[in-house]
């Protein structure tokens, strides 16, 4: 199946990540966010960082990502949706887009804009 040129454009062109000078392969500020994520969300996010092009985009199916990460496809989909809810990822089939970290604010479901539950969510599946 050939992908049309338009589908290669970022999901959200107004929020294309800019790679800072200190950039290795992931924004180092991300380590401050890891406690807010589940282990499958962390695994998916870092996999996508490795697979992404310069604009943060990649075309990997959930099934293939799951095989590479040792996760079921449903777990990958849940992780993808969790990352979308937290503003770390945009998605339009079949395109994943890693979003720039400065646009991120934690959203854990309550009406406040706090930093989330004490102890974070890491380790929960």
C-alpha positions in Angstrom: 0.0 0.0 0.0 1.6 3.3 -1.1 1.2 6.2 1.2 0.0 9.4 -0.4 2.4 12.4 0.0 -0.1 14.4 2.0 -0.3 11.6 4.6 3.4 12.1 5.3 2.7 15.6 6.6 2.7 15.9 10.4 -0.6 15.2 12.1 -0.4 18.7 13.7 1.9 20.9 11.6 1.6 23.8 14.0 3.3 21.7 16.7 6.3 20.1 14.9 9.1 19.5 17.4 12.3 21.5 17.0 15.4 19.6 18.0 17.4 21.6 20.6 21.2 21.8 20.4 21.5 19.5 23.5 19.3 16.9 21.8 20.7 13.4 21.9 17.7 11.3 20.7 15.1 12.4 23.3 14.6 15.7 25.1 16.3 15.3 28.5 13.4 17.2 30.1 11.4 14.1 29.5 12.9 12.4 32.5 10.9 14.7 34.7 7.7 13.3 33.1 8.5 9.5 33.3 6.8 9.1 36.7 3.5 10.3 35.2 3.5 7.5 32.6 2.8 3.8 32.6 5.6 1.4 31.6 3.9 0.7 28.2 3.5 4.4 27.6 7.3 4.9 28.3 8.2 2.0 26.1 6.1 3.3 23.2 7.3 6.9 23.6 10.9 5.9 23.5 10.4 3.4 20.6 8.8 6.3 18.6 11.7 8.6 19.5 14.0 6.0 18.0 11.8 5.5 14.9 10.8 9.1 14.2 12.1 11.3 11.4 13.3 14.9 12.0 9.7 16.1 12.4 8.9 13.5 15.0 6.8 11.4 12.6 6.8 7.6 12.0 4.7 5.0 10.3 4.7 1.9 12.5 1.6 -0.3 13.0 0.5 -1.1 16.5 0.9 -4.8 15.9 4.6 -4.4 14.7 5.4 -2.0 17.6 3.8 -4.5 20.0 6.0 -7.4 18.7 9.1 -5.2 19.0 8.3 -4.2 22.6 6.8 -7.5 23.8 3.3 -5.9 24.2 -0.1 -6.9 22.9 -1.5 -4.7 20.3 -4.3 -3.6 22.7 -1.6 -2.5 25.2 0.1 -0.4 22.5 -3.2 1.2 21.6 -3.9 2.0 25.2 -0.4 3.5 25.6 -0.9 5.5 22.4 -4.1 7.0 23.7 -2.6 7.7 27.1 0.3 9.6 25.4 -2.3 11.5 23.3 -4.3 12.5 26.4 -1.1 13.8 28.0 -0.2 15.8 24.9 3.0 13.9 24.2 1.8 12.3 20.9 -0.5 13.1 18.0 -1.9 10.3 15.9 -3.7 10.0 12.6 -3.7 6.5 11.1 -1.1 5.4 10.2 1.1 8.3 11.4 2.5 8.9 14.9 3.9 12.3 15.7 6.0 13.0 18.8 5.0 16.5 20.1 7.4 19.0 21.5 7.7 18.8 25.3 7.1 22.6 25.9 3.5 22.1 24.7 2.9 19.5 27.4 0.9 20.0 30.6 -0.1 17.0 32.7 -3.8 16.1 32.5 -4.9 13.4 34.9 -8.7 13.8 34.7 -9.5 16.3 37.4 -10.5 19.9 36.8 -7.3 21.4 38.3 -4.0 21.9 36.4 -1.9 20.2 39.1 1.1 17.9 38.4 -0.8 14.7 38.9 -1.2 12.1 41.6 1.6 11.6 44.2 3.9 8.8 43.1 2.9 9.0 39.5 1.7 6.0 37.4 4.9 4.3 36.4 4.7 0.5 36.8 1.0 0.2 36.5 -0.2 -1.8 33.5 
